[in-house]
Amino acid sequence: MSRRIEFTLNEEQLSELEEAINYSVHPEVRQRAVALRLLHLGHHPEEVAEMVMVSANTVWTWHRRWRAGGIAGLQDQPKSGRPRKADANYQARLKEAVDSDPAAYGYSFTVWTLDRLRAHLEQLTGISLSRLRFGRLMQELGYVYRRPKRDLTLKQDAVAKQQAGELLDELKKGRNKGIASYSLWTKRP
């Protein structure tokens, strides 16, 4: 049941289709351009549908989209998808929590881990994200996890540290006597 539509193309349209067939980065555009070229060569839409393994209605849709928008009309349109759970409010609370000390929220630990931060935000917002999705969100926001470095500077005795440094310097000076620098083996004195 063919409709009466003119499928012939002028030289400019034909060259545009051939360029899309050969150089388009979108595979769906190449397939649809091939189907339109087959229509131009005189094949019926049902035959073209069988050749490219789609339904005849799909071929008609491609032809209609070509007439309306040219090559750009053959490209798939973006799909909306599901809205993100982690909206702007969630992200703002996440940034606020990362920049603050966990003790400020009443926690006994001093370092945020991914799971602790995720549980805290779930408690605040009621939004539960999987560990993988939360990790990706942290990456999107530019956060990188670093292991905390232990710093015992405050617990060190400055005088004892200075004495130990001086002793170490003396030992380094005296150690080189009789030790060859080219071998690990030495003789006993």
N, C-alpha and C positions, 0 to 999 in steps of 0.2 A: 504494500500500500504506500506507494511513493507520492509525496506531495509535489506540486509543480513549483519548484524553485530553481533558479538559474545558478548552477555551480561553477560556471566558467569564471576564471580570474583574469585580470589584465596582467601585463608584463610586470608592473611594479609590485602587485600583490603576490604574483608567483615568485618573484625573486625574494621578497620578504619571507615567504613561507620556506623557500629552499634554504635561506640563511638560517632560519630557526631550526630547520631539520638538521643542518650540519653543525651549528655553533651554539645552540641554546644550552645553558647549563642546567636547565630544568627538564628532566626526562618526560614529564607529562606534556610539556609544550612540544617536544619533538614528536611524540606519539600522535598528538592531536594535529600537528602540522602535516604529518604523513597522511592521516585520514583525510584531511581537506584537500591535499594534493591528489589523492586517489579519486575524490569526488570530481575534481577538475578534469582528470583524465577520462571521465565518462562512466565510472563505476556507480552503480546504484547504492544508496545509503545502506541497504540491507547487506549487500556484498561487502562493503567497506567495514561494516560492523563485524561481519564474520572474519574478515582478514585481520583486524586488530583486536579481535576477541572481546568485544563489548556489545551492548545492545544497540539496536537501531535508534532508540530514543536518545542514547548517549551521543551518537554521531550527530543527530539533529541539534542537540544541546550545544555541542562543540561548534557547529556551523553558526548557530545563532550568536554564540559568544564571540566568534570571529568577526561576524558582521557588526556587532556592537562595539567591540574594543580592539580589534586587530590582534596582534601577537600577545599583547598584554592581557587580553580577554581570555586567552587560552591557558594562562597560568592559574594555578590553584590560588584561591583567595585565603587569607589567613583565617584561622578558626579561633573563636573566642576562648574556649576551654573553661575549665572550672576556675572561679575566683580564688585567689590565694587566701589561705587561712591566716598567714602572718601579714596582717595589714599594717598600715603606717603606725597605728597605735602600738601594736605588738613590737614592731621594730624600734620604736622610740623607747619603750620600756626595756627592751633588750640592751640598747646602747647605754641607757641609764644604769642598768644592773652591772654591765661589764665594767663601766668606769668607776663603780663604787666598790667598797670593801664589803664582803659578805657579812661581816659582823654588824654593819649598819642595818641589816635586815633581821638581826637576831640569830644568825647562824653561828655555830661553834667553830666551823672551819674557816680558814683564811684565804683559800684559793678556790676560784670558780673552776670546776671541771665542766665538760660538756653536759654530762647527765645532771649535775647539780643545778646548772643554769637552766636547763630545759625544765626540770621539775619546779624550780622557782617561778619561771614564767608561766607554767601551766597553772600554778597556784594563784598567781596574780591575775591572769587573763582568762583562764578557763579554756584556753586553746591548747590542744595536745598535738604536738608535732612528733613524727618519728625521729629516731636518732639520726638517720641518714638525711632527712629533710632539714633538720635543725643544723646539722653540720654544713650542708650546702648553703643555708641561709647565712650562717656565720662567714662562710667563704665569700658569698656575694657582697656582704657588708664590709669585707676587707679585714676580718679578724683572723689571726693565725695563732694557734695554740703553741705556747712555749712552756717547757718545764720550768718550774721555779728553781732558782739557784739558791742554795743554802748559803747564807752569809752569817758568819759568826764573829764579825768584826766587833760588835758591841760587847761580846762576852770575853774578848781577849784582854789580857793584862799587857799594857803598852811597855812597861819596864821589862817584863819577862820576854816579850817578843823581841825587843832591842838586844837583850843579852843573848838570846838564842841566835839572832842574826850575826852578831859579832863572833860567837863561838863557831858558827858555820863557816864564816869567812876564814878564821884561823885554821880550821880543819881543811879547808880547800887548799890553802897555801901550803900546808905541811904535807898533804897527801901526795903531791906530785913527786916527792923525793924518791928516786929509785924505781919509779913505775914508768915503763916504756909506753909511749903513746901509740905505738903501732901494733901492740899485742895486748890481749886480755890476760895473758899468763905472765906471772912474775915469780921471782925466786924469793924465798924467805930470807930475811936478813940474818 
